[in-house]
């Protein structure tokens, strides 16, 4: 057993260097985030599409303009609800929100998270070059971009210093070769050793240490599912890890029980790369829906774009692929056969649903 160090992001410190990954839609909500925070890690609420399954949104609204306005307002109100619920469940824990730069309501959700109790904001799916300006009135909120290269980190640091006189409180380095969900690389690039954790993390740690006086922690993400893989990531120079898939098959995960069981019964052979309307591939589990997508079909998406949720979307703009919001929403509600079930490459690490505290113990002590 290797003793784990604490993790400090800005003014916030937790006993264990473990951040639970943000997983939407409603896979990582208040219940999961609070449970991880109570167990000594950092719990993360995913802000993606929170309003979909909320009392604030009517999916059958006929007016496209009214429906889109309602959707964005529902996301804002649902995020407030989720943060309040998480804080009630974990009064002293460190709770954060993952917000995609690619979301059209990004500039609303970031200050909303800051104003309603988020201790940190993790932001990827694009470089969050304007994030410090959106949360400047809440300097206690730690800001953590997700990147996949040293070059991206350099761009963020220089822009933030010049425009906001601030540096990131940490970087999450996503390894697209094993991470679940949307990947920061094209499919043909995934075999390149230059984008591996073994290459990027030590190089980024060195760049940050050589360039800036104050420490900027590096968080490893993708392919971490055990004490051994966690320790390996720390040995590369990372100060902590972000783990998503391992927390899905837990009692507190916010997804429908059928979603969790589907994950529990899967193994690495079920993991595939699936095209996405955002333009980059995602790593997911095979389902009948995914099979149809990979066959080039438009799987049952008959309606026009109903929420206009993304900055870039092939389904909205070209009627290609599928509506990812609906696909993720169907899956999280339990219709896994007709939905999109994101997963990291190391799925199938357990044989039963367990409490988050048990997963945390295994990660911490092995």
N, C-alpha and C positions, 0 to 999 in steps of 0.2 A: 504494500500500500504506500502511495506517495501522498503526503499531506498537501492539501491545496491551499493556495494563498487567498486572501480576500480580494475583492475587486472594487476599485474606486472609479466612478465616473462623475467628474465634476465634484460636487459636494456630497455625493451619495456613495456609501460604502455598504457592501453586502458580505456576509461571511464566506460565500463560495463564489468562484469565478464562473458562474453559469447564468446565461441569459436564455430564457425560453423564447424561441423564435415566434414571430408574428405570423399567424396562419389564418387566412380568410377563405370563405366568408363564415364568420362565427365559429371557426374551429378553435381559435384562441380568443376567448372572451374573458369576462370578469372572473368566472369560476376557476379557469385554468391559471390565469395570471395571478390571482390571489393565492392559490395553493402553492405555486412556485415561490412567490414572495415570502409566504409564511415558512417555507422550508429552507430559506436562506439564500435563494437566488433572486434574479430579477424577472418579474412576470411581465409579459407583454400582451396587450390587447391589439388585435389587428383591426384597423379602421376601415378596411376594404368592405364596402357594401353593407355596413352595419344596419342601415335603414331598411334593407330588403325585407327582412322578417321582423318588422317592428309595427307597433300600432300607429306609427306616423305615416305609413306609406300604403297606398292603394294601388296594387299592381294592375288593376283593371281600369284605372282612370283612362278615359278615352282621349282627352286632349294631350297631344305629345308635349306641348310647351308646359302645361300645368303638371303633367306627370314628371317631367324632368326637374322642374322647380321643387316639387314635392319630394322627389327622391333625394336631392341634395340637402334639403332641410331635414328630412328624416335621418340622413346620415349624421348630421350635426347633433340632433337631439338624442339619437341612439348612442352616440359616443359619450355624451354627457351622462346618460343613464348608466352606461357600462362602467365608466370611471367611478361614479358614485357607488355602484354595487361592489366594485373591486375594493374600494377604500373601506367600505363597511365590513367586508370579509377579511381585509388585511389592513388594519388601522395604521400599522407602523412599517409595513413592507414597502419595498421599492417597486413601483408600478410604472411601466412605460407604455407608449403607443407606437405602433409601426404604421407609418403613413406613406403611401406611394407617391412619388413625385409625378408619376404618370396620371394620377387621378385628377379629374377636372375640378374637384372641390378641395384640392390640396391646400390652397391658400386660406380656406375656411377651416379645415380640420386641424391644421397645425396650431394656430392660436387657440382654437377651442380646447384642444388637449392641454395646452399650457395653462389655460385659465381655469381648468376644472380638475386639477390635481395630479396630472401626469408628472412624474419625476424626471422622465427623459423621453425624447422622441428619436426613434430610429427611422431613417428615411432612405429608401432606395428606389429601384425602377426608374432610374434617371439620377443625375447629380443634383442634390438639393442646394443649389448655389444661392438661393434667396432665403433659406430657412432661418438664419439668425435675425433677419429683418422682421420675420413674421412672429418671432417670440422674444423680441428685444425687451419687451415690458416684463418678461419673466426670466431674468438672468439665472435664476436658480435651476431652471430646467436644462438638463444635460442634452446636448445635441450630438447625434451619432450617425454619420452617413454610412451607407453600405456601398462598398466599392469592390472591384475585382482586379485592380492593377495599381501599381505605384503611381503611374501617370495620372490616374483619376484622383488619387489622394493629393498629389501635387496641385492639380487644378483647384480642388476644393480649398485647400489651405491658403493658396495665394489669393483666391477670390474673397474668401471670408476675411482674411487679414486686411486686404485693401478696402473692401466695402463696409466691413462691420467691426474691424479691429478685434476680431475674435478668431480662435482656432477651434476645431472640433474637440469634444471631450473624449472621443475615441473614434476608431474606425472599425466597422465590421467588414472583414474580408471574406466574401463568399467564394467558395470553391465550386465553380459550375460543373466540375466533373463528378460531383456527388450530391450536391444540394438538391432539395425538393423545390417544387414550384417553378416560377419563371427564372430563367438562367441569364446571366450577364455575358453570354457568349453564343455564337452561332454553332449549330450542330457540328459543322466541319472543323471547328476550332477546339472541340472538347478533348481531343487527343494530344494537344500541344502541352508539353511539360512546362512551358513558360507560364501557364496560367494556374498551375497547381499550387496548393498551399505551401508545399516545400520550397517553391521558388518565390512566391509573392510575399509570404509573411516575413521571412528573414530580411528580404530586401526592403520592405516597408518599415520594419522596426528600425533598421539601420538608418534609413533616410530620415525618419522622424527624430531619432536620437541625435543625429549629426546636424540637423537643421534647426531644431527648436529647443529652447532652454527648459521649458516645462514638459513633463512626460505626457505623451498622448498614447493611451493604451490601444493595442490592436486586439481585436476579438476574432477568433477563427470560427468560421461557419461552413457547414457542409461535411457530411461523413462522420460526424462525431456522435457516438451513441453509447459509449461505455467509459469506464474509468480509464482504461488503457488508451483509448483514442483521445480522450481529454488530455491526459498527461503528455501524449505525443505532440498535441497541438501546443501545449505550454512549452515544451522543449524546443519548438521552432522559434520561440520568442514571444508568442502570444501571451497577453495578460489574462485572457478569459476565452470562453467559447460560447457560441450560440447554438442551441439544440432545438430542433422543431419536431421531427418525425417521432422521436422517442416518447414525446409527451402526448401523442394522439391516443394511444391505447391505455389511457388512464381514466379513472373514475371521474375526475373533475374536468376533463376535456369537454368543451362546450358543444361539440358535435352530437348529432343524433346517434343513439347506440348502434344503429346499423352501419353507420360510417366507421365507428370505432372497431366494430367486429370485422368489417371488411379489411381494415388495416391489420388487425390482429392475425387474420388468417392468410395474409399475403406473405410472399417471400421475395427475395431480390430478383428472381426470374420474372416476376410480374411487373417490374419497373420498366417503363418505356419513355422515350422522348416523344412528345406530342406537339404539333404546331399550335401556335396561339395567335389570336388576332392582334396581339401587340407587336408581332413581327419577330420575336425570338422564341426558341423552343421552351417547353416546360417539362419537368420530370414528374411523371404521374404513374398511377397504377392502371393496368389494363382493365377496361370495362367495355361492355358493348358500345357505349357512346364513343369511347376512345378508338375502338376498332373502326367505327364508321368514319371518324375524323381522319384516321390514318389512311383509310381507303379513298380519301378525297371527297367524301360525301358532305353535304350540308345537313347535319343530323337533326331534322325535325324542327329547325328554327324558322318558323313561317312568318313571324312578325318582324316589322322593322325595328331598328334600334329603339329601345323604349326609355333608356336612361341617359344616354350620351355621357357615359361615366368616365371615359378615357380620352386622353389627349390624342392618342393614335389608336385606331381600331379598324382592322381590315373588314370586320363584319359590318360596321356602320358605313364605312366609306366605299367598300367594293363588294359587299355581300359575299365575302370569302370567309372561310373557316366557320365560326359559330359565335354566339353571344356568350362570352366567358362569364359574365355576371350570372346569367341564368344557369349555366352549366355548374358553376361552383355552388350556387344557391340550392339547386336540386340535390347535389351530393350531400351538402351539410344537413339537409332536412331528412336524409336517409334514402333518397332515390339514387343509390350509387350506380345502378345499371344505366341510367340516363344522365349521369352527371360526371363531373371532372374531379378526380380524387388525386390531389397532388401528394407526392411522397419523395423523400430522399432515397438514395440508393441502398441504404442499410435498413430496410423495412423488415419486420418479422423478428424482433428481438425478444419477444415474450410469448407466453402461451395463455395469458389471461389478462383481464383488465386489473390494474393495480392502482393504489393511491399514488398521487404525485410524490408524497413523502417517501414512499418506497423506491421510486425511480431516483429521486435525489440521493437517497442513501447509497444506492448502488453506484451512482456516478461519483459520489464523494469518496467512498471507501473501497469500491471495487467488489 
